[in-house]
């Protein structure tokens, strides 16, 4: 039986290796989300910090509702941010599952 500290070390090592593989995809998704969020913020007249906040709240599908786009076009862009956030979350979860599988493999 693998000790918890050893298992944690194996998991983090495997997670880092897996992240290096999918890093280009992750960075494209996050960059795209931020670019779309800045566009929404520009069109809605929000500050950069509000636009960034809106992007991550929408991308993580939390949606507090304190910043809401009112124009039809910006609402469509918000949908794109939400869908790309679902892809991003799924990709990180898949990397975590893969790392856990590698960490718990029997030698």
Backbone atoms as SQL, in Angstrom:
CREATE TABLE atoms (id INTEGER PRIMARY KEY, chain TEXT, resi INTEGER, resn TEXT, atom TEXT, x REAL, y REAL, z REAL);
INSERT INTO atoms VALUES
  (1, 'A', 1, 'UNK', 'N', 0.840, -1.184, 0.000),
  (2, 'A', 1, 'UNK', 'CA', 0.000, 0.000, 0.000),
  (3, 'A', 1, 'UNK', 'C', 0.887, 1.251, 0.000),
  (4, 'A', 2, 'UNK', 'N', 0.583, 2.177, -0.867),
  (5, 'A', 2, 'UNK', 'CA', 1.362, 3.398, -0.991),
  (6, 'A', 2, 'UNK', 'C', 0.941, 4.373, 0.105),
  (7, 'A', 3, 'UNK', 'N', 1.918, 4.957, 0.775),
  (8, 'A', 3, 'UNK', 'CA', 1.629, 5.948, 1.816),
  (9, 'A', 3, 'UNK', 'C', 1.048, 7.202, 1.179),
  (10, 'A', 4, 'UNK', 'N', 0.272, 7.946, 1.964),
  (11, 'A', 4, 'UNK', 'CA', -0.424, 9.107, 1.408),
  (12, 'A', 4, 'UNK', 'C', 0.543, 10.180, 0.914),
  (13, 'A', 5, 'UNK', 'N', 1.645, 10.394, 1.600),
  (14, 'A', 5, 'UNK', 'CA', 2.611, 11.397, 1.144),
  (15, 'A', 5, 'UNK', 'C', 3.221, 10.982, -0.197),
  (16, 'A', 6, 'UNK', 'N', 3.535, 9.690, -0.329),
  (17, 'A', 6, 'UNK', 'CA', 4.090, 9.193, -1.589),
  (18, 'A', 6, 'UNK', 'C', 3.058, 9.286, -2.708),
  (19, 'A', 7, 'UNK', 'N', 1.815, 8.948, -2.391),
  (20, 'A', 7, 'UNK', 'CA', 0.746, 9.028, -3.389),
  (21, 'A', 7, 'UNK', 'C', 0.527, 10.471, -3.840),
  (22, 'A', 8, 'UNK', 'N', 0.559, 11.384, -2.884),
  (23, 'A', 8, 'UNK', 'CA', 0.396, 12.807, -3.213),
  (24, 'A', 8, 'UNK', 'C', 1.531, 13.287, -4.106),
  (25, 'A', 9, 'UNK', 'N', 2.760, 12.867, -3.791),
  (26, 'A', 9, 'UNK', 'CA', 3.910, 13.249, -4.610),
  (27, 'A', 9, 'UNK', 'C', 3.786, 12.689, -6.023),
  (28, 'A', 10, 'UNK', 'N', 3.384, 11.426, -6.126),
  (29, 'A', 10, 'UNK', 'CA', 3.180, 10.819, -7.450),
  (30, 'A', 10, 'UNK', 'C', 2.088, 11.538, -8.233),
  (31, 'A', 11, 'UNK', 'N', 0.985, 11.858, -7.540),
  (32, 'A', 11, 'UNK', 'CA', -0.119, 12.540, -8.211),
  (33, 'A', 11, 'UNK', 'C', 0.319, 13.899, -8.735),
  (34, 'A', 12, 'UNK', 'N', 0.970, 14.695, -7.889),
  (35, 'A', 12, 'UNK', 'CA', 1.388, 16.037, -8.312),
  (36, 'A', 12, 'UNK', 'C', 2.394, 15.973, -9.454),
  (37, 'A', 13, 'UNK', 'N', 3.276, 14.989, -9.403),
  (38, 'A', 13, 'UNK', 'CA', 4.247, 14.825, -10.485),
  (39, 'A', 13, 'UNK', 'C', 3.539, 14.455, -11.789),
  (40, 'A', 14, 'UNK', 'N', 2.609, 13.514, -11.721),
  (41, 'A', 14, 'UNK', 'CA', 1.868, 13.109, -12.923),
  (42, 'A', 14, 'UNK', 'C', 0.980, 14.251, -13.416),
  (43, 'A', 15, 'UNK', 'N', 0.383, 15.000, -12.496),
  (44, 'A', 15, 'UNK', 'CA', -0.475, 16.128, -12.881),
  (45, 'A', 15, 'UNK', 'C', 0.329, 17.181, -13.631),
  (46, 'A', 16, 'UNK', 'N', 1.529, 17.486, -13.130),
  (47, 'A', 16, 'UNK', 'CA', 2.385, 18.473, -13.798),
  (48, 'A', 16, 'UNK', 'C', 2.779, 17.995, -15.195),
  (49, 'A', 17, 'UNK', 'N', 3.113, 16.704, -15.321),
  (50, 'A', 17, 'UNK', 'CA', 3.486, 16.169, -16.637),
  (51, 'A', 17, 'UNK', 'C', 2.317, 16.232, -17.616),
  (52, 'A', 18, 'UNK', 'N', 1.129, 15.904, -17.128),
  (53, 'A', 18, 'UNK', 'CA', -0.064, 15.953, -17.992),
  (54, 'A', 18, 'UNK', 'C', -0.396, 17.391, -18.381),
  (55, 'A', 19, 'UNK', 'N', -0.222, 18.327, -17.448),
  (56, 'A', 19, 'UNK', 'CA', -0.482, 19.735, -17.767),
  (57, 'A', 19, 'UNK', 'C', 0.450, 20.246, -18.857),
  (58, 'A', 20, 'UNK', 'N', 1.686, 19.781, -18.835),
  (59, 'A', 20, 'UNK', 'CA', 2.621, 20.191, -19.887),
  (60, 'A', 20, 'UNK', 'C', 2.150, 19.740, -21.266),
  (61, 'A', 21, 'UNK', 'N', 1.468, 18.620, -21.316),
  (62, 'A', 21, 'UNK', 'CA', 0.967, 18.105, -22.592),
  (63, 'A', 21, 'UNK', 'C', -0.189, 18.950, -23.105),
  (64, 'A', 22, 'UNK', 'N', -1.125, 19.302, -22.220),
  (65, 'A', 22, 'UNK', 'CA', -2.328, 20.021, -22.650),
  (66, 'A', 22, 'UNK', 'C', -2.211, 21.539, -22.474),
  (67, 'A', 23, 'UNK', 'N', -1.029, 22.016, -22.047),
  (68, 'A', 23, 'UNK', 'CA', -0.863, 23.444, -21.806),
  (69, 'A', 23, 'UNK', 'C', -1.239, 24.323, -23.003),
  (70, 'A', 24, 'UNK', 'N', -0.877, 23.986, -24.240),
  (71, 'A', 24, 'UNK', 'CA', -1.288, 24.847, -25.356),
  (72, 'A', 24, 'UNK', 'C', -2.812, 24.989, -25.462),
  (73, 'A', 25, 'UNK', 'N', -3.529, 23.909, -25.244),
  (74, 'A', 25, 'UNK', 'CA', -4.990, 23.968, -25.323),
  (75, 'A', 25, 'UNK', 'C', -5.544, 24.803, -24.178),
  (76, 'A', 26, 'UNK', 'N', -5.027, 24.590, -22.972),
  (77, 'A', 26, 'UNK', 'CA', -5.480, 25.363, -21.815),
  (78, 'A', 26, 'UNK', 'C', -5.230, 26.853, -22.012),
  (79, 'A', 27, 'UNK', 'N', -4.052, 27.187, -22.500),
  (80, 'A', 27, 'UNK', 'CA', -3.730, 28.606, -22.670),
  (81, 'A', 27, 'UNK', 'C', -4.582, 29.250, -23.763),
  (82, 'A', 28, 'UNK', 'N', -4.896, 28.506, -24.811),
  (83, 'A', 28, 'UNK', 'CA', -5.774, 29.046, -25.858),
  (84, 'A', 28, 'UNK', 'C', -7.178, 29.282, -25.306),
  (85, 'A', 29, 'UNK', 'N', -7.682, 28.332, -24.518),
  (86, 'A', 29, 'UNK', 'CA', -9.023, 28.503, -23.937),
  (87, 'A', 29, 'UNK', 'C', -9.084, 29.693, -22.985),
  (88, 'A', 30, 'UNK', 'N', -8.098, 29.810, -22.104),
  (89, 'A', 30, 'UNK', 'CA', -8.097, 30.923, -21.140),
  (90, 'A', 30, 'UNK', 'C', -7.900, 32.257, -21.856),
  (91, 'A', 31, 'UNK', 'N', -6.984, 32.297, -22.818),
  (92, 'A', 31, 'UNK', 'CA', -6.753, 33.537, -23.572),
  (93, 'A', 31, 'UNK', 'C', -7.992, 33.939, -24.364),
  (94, 'A', 32, 'UNK', 'N', -8.631, 32.952, -24.967),
  (95, 'A', 32, 'UNK', 'CA', -9.857, 33.236, -25.716),
  (96, 'A', 32, 'UNK', 'C', -10.963, 33.752, -24.821),
  (97, 'A', 33, 'UNK', 'N', -11.094, 33.142, -23.643),
  (98, 'A', 33, 'UNK', 'CA', -12.094, 33.615, -22.688),
  (99, 'A', 33, 'UNK', 'C', -11.819, 35.062, -22.288),
  (100, 'A', 34, 'UNK', 'N', -10.567, 35.347, -21.965),
  (101, 'A', 34, 'UNK', 'CA', -10.229, 36.712, -21.553),
  (102, 'A', 34, 'UNK', 'C', -10.460, 37.717, -22.680),
  (103, 'A', 35, 'UNK', 'N', -10.100, 37.347, -23.898),
  (104, 'A', 35, 'UNK', 'CA', -10.318, 38.252, -25.033),
  (105, 'A', 35, 'UNK', 'C', -11.811, 38.522, -25.230),
  (106, 'A', 36, 'UNK', 'N', -12.615, 37.456, -25.163),
  (107, 'A', 36, 'UNK', 'CA', -14.060, 37.644, -25.303),
  (108, 'A', 36, 'UNK', 'C', -14.629, 38.446, -24.145),
  (109, 'A', 37, 'UNK', 'N', -14.115, 38.207, -22.943),
  (110, 'A', 37, 'UNK', 'CA', -14.569, 38.967, -21.777),
  (111, 'A', 37, 'UNK', 'C', -14.232, 40.450, -21.891),
  (112, 'A', 38, 'UNK', 'N', -13.044, 40.748, -22.416),
  (113, 'A', 38, 'UNK', 'CA', -12.666, 42.148, -22.604),
  (114, 'A', 38, 'UNK', 'C', -13.547, 42.807, -23.671),
  (115, 'A', 39, 'UNK', 'N', -13.906, 42.034, -24.692),
  (116, 'A', 39, 'UNK', 'CA', -14.808, 42.560, -25.717),
  (117, 'A', 39, 'UNK', 'C', -16.176, 42.870, -25.123),
  (118, 'A', 40, 'UNK', 'N', -16.695, 41.959, -24.312),
  (119, 'A', 40, 'UNK', 'CA', -17.978, 42.199, -23.644),
  (120, 'A', 40, 'UNK', 'C', -17.876, 43.436, -22.767),
  (121, 'A', 41, 'UNK', 'N', -16.795, 43.521, -21.995),
  (122, 'A', 41, 'UNK', 'CA', -16.608, 44.672, -21.116),
  (123, 'A', 41, 'UNK', 'C', -16.514, 45.983, -21.876),
  (124, 'A', 42, 'UNK', 'N', -15.817, 45.965, -23.001),
  (125, 'A', 42, 'UNK', 'CA', -15.699, 47.167, -23.820),
  (126, 'A', 42, 'UNK', 'C', -17.063, 47.591, -24.358),
  (127, 'A', 43, 'UNK', 'N', -17.805, 46.633, -24.884),
  (128, 'A', 43, 'UNK', 'CA', -19.113, 46.944, -25.463),
  (129, 'A', 43, 'UNK', 'C', -20.136, 47.358, -24.404),
  (130, 'A', 44, 'UNK', 'N', -19.988, 46.849, -23.188),
  (131, 'A', 44, 'UNK', 'CA', -20.917, 47.175, -22.108),
  (132, 'A', 44, 'UNK', 'C', -20.456, 48.378, -21.285),
  (133, 'A', 45, 'UNK', 'N', -19.234, 48.829, -21.519),
  (134, 'A', 45, 'UNK', 'CA', -18.718, 49.983, -20.785),
  (135, 'A', 45, 'UNK', 'C', -18.225, 49.647, -19.376),
  (136, 'A', 46, 'UNK', 'N', -17.732, 48.424, -19.184),
  (137, 'A', 46, 'UNK', 'CA', -17.224, 48.007, -17.881),
  (138, 'A', 46, 'UNK', 'C', -15.724, 48.266, -17.788),
  (139, 'A', 47, 'UNK', 'N', -15.211, 48.284, -16.571),
  (140, 'A', 47, 'UNK', 'CA', -13.771, 48.425, -16.365),
  (141, 'A', 47, 'UNK', 'C', -13.077, 47.098, -16.693),
  (142, 'A', 48, 'UNK', 'N', -11.764, 47.161, -16.782),
  (143, 'A', 48, 'UNK', 'CA', -10.997, 45.948, -17.080),
  (144, 'A', 48, 'UNK', 'C', -11.156, 44.930, -15.955),
  (145, 'A', 49, 'UNK', 'N', -11.135, 45.393, -14.711),
  (146, 'A', 49, 'UNK', 'CA', -11.280, 44.454, -13.595),
  (147, 'A', 49, 'UNK', 'C', -12.669, 43.828, -13.582),
  (148, 'A', 50, 'UNK', 'N', -13.703, 44.607, -13.883),
  (149, 'A', 50, 'UNK', 'CA', -15.054, 44.044, -13.967),
  (150, 'A', 50, 'UNK', 'C', -15.162, 43.047, -15.117),
  (151, 'A', 51, 'UNK', 'N', -14.517, 43.362, -16.220),
  (152, 'A', 51, 'UNK', 'CA', -14.544, 42.456, -17.374),
  (153, 'A', 51, 'UNK', 'C', -13.844, 41.138, -17.065),
  (154, 'A', 52, 'UNK', 'N', -12.705, 41.219, -16.378),
  (155, 'A', 52, 'UNK', 'CA', -11.978, 40.009, -15.997),
  (156, 'A', 52, 'UNK', 'C', -12.801, 39.181, -15.018),
  (157, 'A', 53, 'UNK', 'N', -13.380, 39.849, -14.040),
  (158, 'A', 53, 'UNK', 'CA', -14.238, 39.176, -13.058),
  (159, 'A', 53, 'UNK', 'C', -15.411, 38.487, -13.757),
  (160, 'A', 54, 'UNK', 'N', -16.069, 39.203, -14.652),
  (161, 'A', 54, 'UNK', 'CA', -17.194, 38.649, -15.398),
  (162, 'A', 54, 'UNK', 'C', -16.767, 37.420, -16.196),
  (163, 'A', 55, 'UNK', 'N', -15.586, 37.497, -16.815),
  (164, 'A', 55, 'UNK', 'CA', -15.090, 36.388, -17.624),
  (165, 'A', 55, 'UNK', 'C', -14.931, 35.120, -16.800),
  (166, 'A', 56, 'UNK', 'N', -14.296, 35.230, -15.641),
  (167, 'A', 56, 'UNK', 'CA', -14.051, 34.029, -14.847),
  (168, 'A', 56, 'UNK', 'C', -15.311, 33.528, -14.153),
  (169, 'A', 57, 'UNK', 'N', -16.183, 34.429, -13.727),
  (170, 'A', 57, 'UNK', 'CA', -17.442, 33.990, -13.119),
  (171, 'A', 57, 'UNK', 'C', -18.315, 33.290, -14.165),
  (172, 'A', 58, 'UNK', 'N', -18.325, 33.798, -15.372),
  (173, 'A', 58, 'UNK', 'CA', -19.099, 33.179, -16.440),
  (174, 'A', 58, 'UNK', 'C', -18.426, 31.896, -16.929),
  (175, 'A', 59, 'UNK', 'N', -17.103, 31.933, -17.095),
  (176, 'A', 59, 'UNK', 'CA', -16.374, 30.761, -17.582),
  (177, 'A', 59, 'UNK', 'C', -16.436, 29.590, -16.616),
  (178, 'A', 60, 'UNK', 'N', -16.491, 29.878, -15.338),
  (179, 'A', 60, 'UNK', 'CA', -16.612, 28.806, -14.353),
  (180, 'A', 60, 'UNK', 'C', -18.065, 28.426, -14.115),
  (181, 'A', 61, 'UNK', 'N', -18.955, 29.008, -14.876),
  (182, 'A', 61, 'UNK', 'CA', -20.414, 28.783, -14.834),
  (183, 'A', 61, 'UNK', 'C', -20.993, 29.024, -13.449),
  (184, 'A', 62, 'UNK', 'N', -20.439, 30.003, -12.741),
  (185, 'A', 62, 'UNK', 'CA', -20.974, 30.394, -11.442),
  (186, 'A', 62, 'UNK', 'C', -22.133, 31.354, -11.650),
  (187, 'A', 63, 'UNK', 'N', -21.887, 32.440, -12.383),
  (188, 'A', 63, 'UNK', 'CA', -22.929, 33.386, -12.752),
  (189, 'A', 63, 'UNK', 'C', -23.648, 34.031, -11.583),
  (190, 'A', 64, 'UNK', 'N', -22.951, 34.874, -10.827),
  (191, 'A', 64, 'UNK', 'CA', -23.575, 35.552, -9.694),
  (192, 'A', 64, 'UNK', 'C', -24.703, 36.496, -10.111),
  (193, 'A', 65, 'UNK', 'N', -24.596, 37.076, -11.285),
  (194, 'A', 65, 'UNK', 'CA', -25.638, 37.977, -11.758),
  (195, 'A', 65, 'UNK', 'C', -25.419, 39.432, -11.402),
  (196, 'A', 66, 'UNK', 'N', -24.274, 39.760, -10.818),
  (197, 'A', 66, 'UNK', 'CA', -24.009, 41.149, -10.486),
  (198, 'A', 66, 'UNK', 'C', -23.545, 41.954, -11.697),
  (199, 'A', 67, 'UNK', 'N', -22.956, 41.306, -12.676),
  (200, 'A', 67, 'UNK', 'CA', -22.627, 41.926, -13.955),
  (201, 'A', 67, 'UNK', 'C', -23.350, 41.134, -15.038),
  (202, 'A', 68, 'UNK', 'N', -24.245, 41.804, -15.736),
  (203, 'A', 68, 'UNK', 'CA', -25.061, 41.123, -16.738),
  (204, 'A', 68, 'UNK', 'C', -25.000, 41.914, -18.041),
  (205, 'A', 69, 'UNK', 'N', -24.596, 41.279, -19.139),
  (206, 'A', 69, 'UNK', 'CA', -24.630, 41.975, -20.425),
  (207, 'A', 69, 'UNK', 'C', -26.084, 42.218, -20.854),
  (208, 'A', 70, 'UNK', 'N', -26.341, 43.402, -21.379),
  (209, 'A', 70, 'UNK', 'CA', -27.719, 43.739, -21.753),
  (210, 'A', 70, 'UNK', 'C', -27.950, 43.681, -23.258),
  (211, 'A', 71, 'UNK', 'N', -26.905, 43.756, -24.035),
  (212, 'A', 71, 'UNK', 'CA', -27.047, 43.714, -25.496),
  (213, 'A', 71, 'UNK', 'C', -27.110, 42.271, -25.980),
  (214, 'A', 72, 'UNK', 'N', -27.798, 42.073, -27.071),
  (215, 'A', 72, 'UNK', 'CA', -27.950, 40.723, -27.632),
  (216, 'A', 72, 'UNK', 'C', -26.600, 40.130, -28.018),
  (217, 'A', 73, 'UNK', 'N', -25.764, 40.929, -28.680),
  (218, 'A', 73, 'UNK', 'CA', -24.453, 40.437, -29.121),
  (219, 'A', 73, 'UNK', 'C', -23.554, 40.056, -27.966),
  (220, 'A', 74, 'UNK', 'N', -23.564, 40.863, -26.918),
  (221, 'A', 74, 'UNK', 'CA', -22.716, 40.547, -25.773),
  (222, 'A', 74, 'UNK', 'C', -23.250, 39.342, -24.996),
  (223, 'A', 75, 'UNK', 'N', -24.533, 39.119, -25.047),
  (224, 'A', 75, 'UNK', 'CA', -25.089, 37.910, -24.427),
  (225, 'A', 75, 'UNK', 'C', -24.651, 36.659, -25.183),
  (226, 'A', 76, 'UNK', 'N', -24.592, 36.756, -26.498),
  (227, 'A', 76, 'UNK', 'CA', -24.099, 35.629, -27.294),
  (228, 'A', 76, 'UNK', 'C', -22.625, 35.347, -26.995),
  (229, 'A', 77, 'UNK', 'N', -21.854, 36.414, -26.842),
  (230, 'A', 77, 'UNK', 'CA', -20.443, 36.249, -26.503),
  (231, 'A', 77, 'UNK', 'C', -20.315, 35.599, -25.124),
  (232, 'A', 78, 'UNK', 'N', -21.192, 35.991, -24.193),
  (233, 'A', 78, 'UNK', 'CA', -21.178, 35.382, -22.860),
  (234, 'A', 78, 'UNK', 'C', -21.464, 33.887, -22.942),
  (235, 'A', 79, 'UNK', 'N', -22.318, 33.476, -23.861),
  (236, 'A', 79, 'UNK', 'CA', -22.553, 32.044, -24.068),
  (237, 'A', 79, 'UNK', 'C', -21.278, 31.336, -24.519),
  (238, 'A', 80, 'UNK', 'N', -20.534, 31.965, -25.410),
  (239, 'A', 80, 'UNK', 'CA', -19.264, 31.380, -25.868),
  (240, 'A', 80, 'UNK', 'C', -18.277, 31.250, -24.709),
  (241, 'A', 81, 'UNK', 'N', -18.240, 32.258, -23.844),
  (242, 'A', 81, 'UNK', 'CA', -17.366, 32.190, -22.671),
  (243, 'A', 81, 'UNK', 'C', -17.781, 31.026, -21.783),
  (244, 'A', 82, 'UNK', 'N', -19.077, 30.854, -21.573),
  (245, 'A', 82, 'UNK', 'CA', -19.573, 29.763, -20.743),
  (246, 'A', 82, 'UNK', 'C', -19.245, 28.398, -21.324),
  (247, 'A', 83, 'UNK', 'N', -19.450, 28.224, -22.617),
  (248, 'A', 83, 'UNK', 'CA', -19.146, 26.941, -23.258),
  (249, 'A', 83, 'UNK', 'C', -17.644, 26.631, -23.216),
  (250, 'A', 84, 'UNK', 'N', -16.815, 27.640, -23.447),
  (251, 'A', 84, 'UNK', 'CA', -15.374, 27.395, -23.377),
  (252, 'A', 84, 'UNK', 'C', -14.952, 27.108, -21.934),
  (253, 'A', 85, 'UNK', 'N', -15.661, 27.681, -20.967),
  (254, 'A', 85, 'UNK', 'CA', -15.386, 27.376, -19.564),
  (255, 'A', 85, 'UNK', 'C', -15.712, 25.935, -19.218),
  (256, 'A', 86, 'UNK', 'N', -16.778, 25.417, -19.809),
  (257, 'A', 86, 'UNK', 'CA', -17.122, 24.007, -19.601),
  (258, 'A', 86, 'UNK', 'C', -16.026, 23.121, -20.191),
  (259, 'A', 87, 'UNK', 'N', -15.528, 23.468, -21.364),
  (260, 'A', 87, 'UNK', 'CA', -14.423, 22.713, -21.964),
  (261, 'A', 87, 'UNK', 'C', -13.176, 22.774, -21.089),
  (262, 'A', 88, 'UNK', 'N', -12.880, 23.952, -20.576),
  (263, 'A', 88, 'UNK', 'CA', -11.708, 24.132, -19.725),
  (264, 'A', 88, 'UNK', 'C', -11.820, 23.305, -18.445),
  (265, 'A', 89, 'UNK', 'N', -12.968, 23.350, -17.804),
  (266, 'A', 89, 'UNK', 'CA', -13.192, 22.579, -16.581),
  (267, 'A', 89, 'UNK', 'C', -13.087, 21.082, -16.861),
  (268, 'A', 90, 'UNK', 'N', -13.676, 20.631, -17.948),
  (269, 'A', 90, 'UNK', 'CA', -13.603, 19.224, -18.313),
  (270, 'A', 90, 'UNK', 'C', -12.184, 18.772, -18.604),
  (271, 'A', 91, 'UNK', 'N', -11.421, 19.630, -19.253),
  (272, 'A', 91, 'UNK', 'CA', -10.037, 19.297, -19.577),
  (273, 'A', 91, 'UNK', 'C', -9.194, 19.178, -18.310),
  (274, 'A', 92, 'UNK', 'N', -9.363, 20.101, -17.373),
  (275, 'A', 92, 'UNK', 'CA', -8.615, 20.032, -16.118),
  (276, 'A', 92, 'UNK', 'C', -9.033, 18.797, -15.318),
  (277, 'A', 93, 'UNK', 'N', -10.316, 18.484, -15.317),
  (278, 'A', 93, 'UNK', 'CA', -10.782, 17.277, -14.620),
  (279, 'A', 93, 'UNK', 'C', -10.200, 16.020, -15.259),
  (280, 'A', 94, 'UNK', 'N', -10.154, 15.977, -16.585),
  (281, 'A', 94, 'UNK', 'CA', -9.589, 14.819, -17.280),
  (282, 'A', 94, 'UNK', 'C', -8.106, 14.664, -16.964),
  (283, 'A', 95, 'UNK', 'N', -7.390, 15.767, -16.892),
  (284, 'A', 95, 'UNK', 'CA', -5.973, 15.723, -16.535),
  (285, 'A', 95, 'UNK', 'C', -5.818, 15.182, -15.114),
  (286, 'A', 96, 'UNK', 'N', -6.686, 15.617, -14.209),
  (287, 'A', 96, 'UNK', 'CA', -6.641, 15.123, -12.836),
  (288, 'A', 96, 'UNK', 'C', -6.917, 13.636, -12.735),
  (289, 'A', 97, 'UNK', 'N', -7.891, 13.156, -13.478),
  (290, 'A', 97, 'UNK', 'CA', -8.208, 11.721, -13.480),
  (291, 'A', 97, 'UNK', 'C', -7.040, 10.928, -14.045),
  (292, 'A', 98, 'UNK', 'N', -6.475, 11.400, -15.135),
  (293, 'A', 98, 'UNK', 'CA', -5.335, 10.705, -15.748),
  (294, 'A', 98, 'UNK', 'C', -4.150, 10.668, -14.782),
  (295, 'A', 99, 'UNK', 'N', -3.908, 11.773, -14.099),
  (296, 'A', 99, 'UNK', 'CA', -2.798, 11.825, -13.139),
  (297, 'A', 99, 'UNK', 'C', -3.056, 10.883, -11.969),
  (298, 'A', 100, 'UNK', 'N', -4.286, 10.801, -11.512),
  (299, 'A', 100, 'UNK', 'CA', -4.614, 9.893, -10.413),
  (300, 'A', 100, 'UNK', 'C', -4.446, 8.441, -10.838),
  (301, 'A', 101, 'UNK', 'N', -4.829, 8.128, -12.071),
  (302, 'A', 101, 'UNK', 'CA', -4.630, 6.768, -12.569),
  (303, 'A', 101, 'UNK', 'C', -3.146, 6.414, -12.617),
  (304, 'A', 102, 'UNK', 'N', -2.339, 7.340, -13.096),
  (305, 'A', 102, 'UNK', 'CA', -0.895, 7.068, -13.166),
  (306, 'A', 102, 'UNK', 'C', -0.273, 6.976, -11.782),
  (307, 'A', 103, 'UNK', 'N', -0.767, 7.787, -10.851),
  (308, 'A', 103, 'UNK', 'CA', -0.209, 7.779, -9.499),
  (309, 'A', 103, 'UNK', 'C', -0.547, 6.494, -8.750),
  (310, 'A', 104, 'UNK', 'N', -1.653, 5.885, -9.087),
  (311, 'A', 104, 'UNK', 'CA', -2.073, 4.676, -8.352),
  (312, 'A', 104, 'UNK', 'C', -1.783, 3.387, -9.094),
  (313, 'A', 105, 'UNK', 'N', -1.082, 3.473, -10.226),
  (314, 'A', 105, 'UNK', 'CA', -0.698, 2.266, -10.955),
  (315, 'A', 105, 'UNK', 'C', 0.219, 1.423, -10.091),
  (316, 'A', 106, 'UNK', 'N', 0.070, 0.134, -10.229),
  (317, 'A', 106, 'UNK', 'CA', 0.976, -0.778, -9.511),
  (318, 'A', 106, 'UNK', 'C', 2.230, -0.954, -10.353),
  (319, 'A', 107, 'UNK', 'N', 3.342, -0.922, -9.682),
  (320, 'A', 107, 'UNK', 'CA', 4.632, -1.047, -10.398),
  (321, 'A', 107, 'UNK', 'C', 4.875, -2.441, -10.885);
